[in-house]
Amino acid sequence: MAQCDGKPAPDGLSWNFDESDRGGFSIPRFIGDIFTPALIKDTREIRAYVRDERFALLLERCGDMRAVDWIYLKALRIAEHDIGRALFLSMMATLEHRNIDLKVPVVGALRLPLTFEEDSLFNSRYRNLPSRLYADTPPGSEGDKDKLQHFFASAYLAYLSESPSLARASGELVERGEAEFVVGGVDDPRDRRANDQGTRFGRDLVVVHTLLPSDYFNLSVDE
């Protein structure tokens, strides 16, 4: 299909649609944007892109791996080709938990918000997240949606620090911390695989700027 190769389909649909073209002009929104930090506006824009029904249609037509690439490519355009910023936006676009519950001695469980999206916006974005990422992806609608945030967070740390060892150590710390301090958390080898693949993606982007996430989700790593 044409739109899967980056060219518009016969109906005009392509991955680089303008997710803001349906909002119309609003004076309150215009004034609010003036005082909103650029990173917050960029995060809203990439999340609006994932929520859009056109993204869902492209996901259905072209598959999950292409959709992961489009999230990153769209983030790259929003970030004006700043790779580090694009990786951070990709991570924010793929967060699949609204909150995490931490185990706190004496207090018990403490809820920590990860995103301040309204319920309807979060649910729409979550529903459109690519989920079929691996040959061993579990069945069901949830699939491997959670692996995207692991992948892009590790890629961001590796790219920003230019240190794969730091990214791996951070991923290791997160996995151990999740098992020990997060309610219901486990140390998951499949999370570690996504972390390692993201680390390699971020490391290689330092040298080769044209790489795509789909090049790395099929990469074998030692689990």
Secondary structure as a PSIPRED ss2 file (coil, helix, strand):
# PSIPRED VFORMAT (PSIPRED V4.0)

   1 M C   1.000  0.000  0.000
   2 A H   0.000  1.000  0.000
   3 Q H   0.000  1.000  0.000
   4 C H   0.000  1.000  0.000
   5 D H   0.000  1.000  0.000
   6 G C   1.000  0.000  0.000
   7 K C   1.000  0.000  0.000
   8 P C   1.000  0.000  0.000
   9 A C   1.000  0.000  0.000
  10 P C   1.000  0.000  0.000
  11 D C   1.000  0.000  0.000
  12 G C   1.000  0.000  0.000
  13 L C   1.000  0.000  0.000
  14 S C   1.000  0.000  0.000
  15 W C   1.000  0.000  0.000
  16 N C   1.000  0.000  0.000
  17 F C   1.000  0.000  0.000
  18 D C   1.000  0.000  0.000
  19 E C   1.000  0.000  0.000
  20 S C   1.000  0.000  0.000
  21 D C   1.000  0.000  0.000
  22 R C   1.000  0.000  0.000
  23 G C   1.000  0.000  0.000
  24 G C   1.000  0.000  0.000
  25 F C   1.000  0.000  0.000
  26 S C   1.000  0.000  0.000
  27 I H   0.000  1.000  0.000
  28 P H   0.000  1.000  0.000
  29 R H   0.000  1.000  0.000
  30 F H   0.000  1.000  0.000
  31 I H   0.000  1.000  0.000
  32 G H   0.000  1.000  0.000
  33 D H   0.000  1.000  0.000
  34 I H   0.000  1.000  0.000
  35 F C   1.000  0.000  0.000
  36 T C   1.000  0.000  0.000
  37 P C   1.000  0.000  0.000
  38 A H   0.000  1.000  0.000
  39 L H   0.000  1.000  0.000
  40 I H   0.000  1.000  0.000
  41 K H   0.000  1.000  0.000
  42 D H   0.000  1.000  0.000
  43 T H   0.000  1.000  0.000
  44 R H   0.000  1.000  0.000
  45 E H   0.000  1.000  0.000
  46 I H   0.000  1.000  0.000
  47 R H   0.000  1.000  0.000
  48 A H   0.000  1.000  0.000
  49 Y H   0.000  1.000  0.000
  50 V H   0.000  1.000  0.000
  51 R H   0.000  1.000  0.000
  52 D C   1.000  0.000  0.000
  53 E H   0.000  1.000  0.000
  54 R H   0.000  1.000  0.000
  55 F H   0.000  1.000  0.000
  56 A H   0.000  1.000  0.000
  57 L H   0.000  1.000  0.000
  58 L H   0.000  1.000  0.000
  59 L H   0.000  1.000  0.000
  60 E H   0.000  1.000  0.000
  61 R H   0.000  1.000  0.000
  62 C H   0.000  1.000  0.000
  63 G C   1.000  0.000  0.000
  64 D H   0.000  1.000  0.000
  65 M H   0.000  1.000  0.000
  66 R H   0.000  1.000  0.000
  67 A H   0.000  1.000  0.000
  68 V H   0.000  1.000  0.000
  69 D H   0.000  1.000  0.000
  70 W H   0.000  1.000  0.000
  71 I H   0.000  1.000  0.000
  72 Y H   0.000  1.000  0.000
  73 L H   0.000  1.000  0.000
  74 K H   0.000  1.000  0.000
  75 A H   0.000  1.000  0.000
  76 L H   0.000  1.000  0.000
  77 R H   0.000  1.000  0.000
  78 I H   0.000  1.000  0.000
  79 A C   1.000  0.000  0.000
  80 E C   1.000  0.000  0.000
  81 H C   1.000  0.000  0.000
  82 D C   1.000  0.000  0.000
  83 I H   0.000  1.000  0.000
  84 G H   0.000  1.000  0.000
  85 R H   0.000  1.000  0.000
  86 A H   0.000  1.000  0.000
  87 L H   0.000  1.000  0.000
  88 F H   0.000  1.000  0.000
  89 L H   0.000  1.000  0.000
  90 S H   0.000  1.000  0.000
  91 M H   0.000  1.000  0.000
  92 M H   0.000  1.000  0.000
  93 A H   0.000  1.000  0.000
  94 T C   1.000  0.000  0.000
  95 L C   1.000  0.000  0.000
  96 E C   1.000  0.000  0.000
  97 H C   1.000  0.000  0.000
  98 R C   1.000  0.000  0.000
  99 N E   0.000  0.000  1.000
 100 I E   0.000  0.000  1.000
 101 D E   0.000  0.000  1.000
 102 L E   0.000  0.000  1.000
 103 K E   0.000  0.000  1.000
 104 V E   0.000  0.000  1.000
 105 P C   1.000  0.000  0.000
 106 V C   1.000  0.000  0.000
 107 V C   1.000  0.000  0.000
 108 G E   0.000  0.000  1.000
 109 A E   0.000  0.000  1.000
 110 L E   0.000  0.000  1.000
 111 R E   0.000  0.000  1.000
 112 L E   0.000  0.000  1.000
 113 P E   0.000  0.000  1.000
 114 L C   1.000  0.000  0.000
 115 T C   1.000  0.000  0.000
 116 F C   1.000  0.000  0.000
 117 E C   1.000  0.000  0.000
 118 E C   1.000  0.000  0.000
 119 D H   0.000  1.000  0.000
 120 S H   0.000  1.000  0.000
 121 L H   0.000  1.000  0.000
 122 F H   0.000  1.000  0.000
 123 N H   0.000  1.000  0.000
 124 S H   0.000  1.000  0.000
 125 R H   0.000  1.000  0.000
 126 Y H   0.000  1.000  0.000
 127 R H   0.000  1.000  0.000
 128 N H   0.000  1.000  0.000
 129 L C   1.000  0.000  0.000
 130 P C   1.000  0.000  0.000
 131 S C   1.000  0.000  0.000
 132 R C   1.000  0.000  0.000
 133 L C   1.000  0.000  0.000
 134 Y C   1.000  0.000  0.000
 135 A C   1.000  0.000  0.000
 136 D C   1.000  0.000  0.000
 137 T C   1.000  0.000  0.000
 138 P C   1.000  0.000  0.000
 139 P C   1.000  0.000  0.000
 140 G C   1.000  0.000  0.000
 141 S C   1.000  0.000  0.000
 142 E C   1.000  0.000  0.000
 143 G C   1.000  0.000  0.000
 144 D C   1.000  0.000  0.000
 145 K C   1.000  0.000  0.000
 146 D C   1.000  0.000  0.000
 147 K H   0.000  1.000  0.000
 148 L H   0.000  1.000  0.000
 149 Q H   0.000  1.000  0.000
 150 H H   0.000  1.000  0.000
 151 F H   0.000  1.000  0.000
 152 F H   0.000  1.000  0.000
 153 A H   0.000  1.000  0.000
 154 S H   0.000  1.000  0.000
 155 A H   0.000  1.000  0.000
 156 Y H   0.000  1.000  0.000
 157 L H   0.000  1.000  0.000
 158 A H   0.000  1.000  0.000
 159 Y H   0.000  1.000  0.000
 160 L H   0.000  1.000  0.000
 161 S H   0.000  1.000  0.000
 162 E C   1.000  0.000  0.000
 163 S C   1.000  0.000  0.000
 164 P H   0.000  1.000  0.000
 165 S H   0.000  1.000  0.000
 166 L H   0.000  1.000  0.000
 167 A H   0.000  1.000  0.000
 168 R H   0.000  1.000  0.000
 169 A H   0.000  1.000  0.000
 170 S H   0.000  1.000  0.000
 171 G H   0.000  1.000  0.000
 172 E H   0.000  1.000  0.000
 173 L H   0.000  1.000  0.000
 174 V H   0.000  1.000  0.000
 175 E H   0.000  1.000  0.000
 176 R H   0.000  1.000  0.000
 177 G H   0.000  1.000  0.000
 178 E H   0.000  1.000  0.000
 179 A H   0.000  1.000  0.000
 180 E H   0.000  1.000  0.000
 181 F H   0.000  1.000  0.000
 182 V E   0.000  0.000  1.000
 183 V C   1.000  0.000  0.000
 184 G C   1.000  0.000  0.000
 185 G C   1.000  0.000  0.000
 186 V C   1.000  0.000  0.000
 187 D C   1.000  0.000  0.000
 188 D C   1.000  0.000  0.000
 189 P H   0.000  1.000  0.000
 190 R H   0.000  1.000  0.000
 191 D H   0.000  1.000  0.000
 192 R H   0.000  1.000  0.000
 193 R H   0.000  1.000  0.000
 194 A H   0.000  1.000  0.000
 195 N H   0.000  1.000  0.000
 196 D H   0.000  1.000  0.000
 197 Q H   0.000  1.000  0.000
 198 G H   0.000  1.000  0.000
 199 T H   0.000  1.000  0.000
 200 R H   0.000  1.000  0.000
 201 F H   0.000  1.000  0.000
 202 G H   0.000  1.000  0.000
 203 R H   0.000  1.000  0.000
 204 D H   0.000  1.000  0.000
 205 L H   0.000  1.000  0.000
 206 V C   1.000  0.000  0.000
 207 V C   1.000  0.000  0.000
 208 V C   1.000  0.000  0.000
 209 H C   1.000  0.000  0.000
 210 T C   1.000  0.000  0.000
 211 L C   1.000  0.000  0.000
 212 L C   1.000  0.000  0.000
 213 P H   0.000  1.000  0.000
 214 S H   0.000  1.000  0.000
 215 D H   0.000  1.000  0.000
 216 Y C   1.000  0.000  0.000
 217 F C   1.000  0.000  0.000
 218 N C   1.000  0.000  0.000
 219 L C   1.000  0.000  0.000
 220 S C   1.000  0.000  0.000
 221 V C   1.000  0.000  0.000
 222 D C   1.000  0.000  0.000
 223 E C   1.000  0.000  0.000
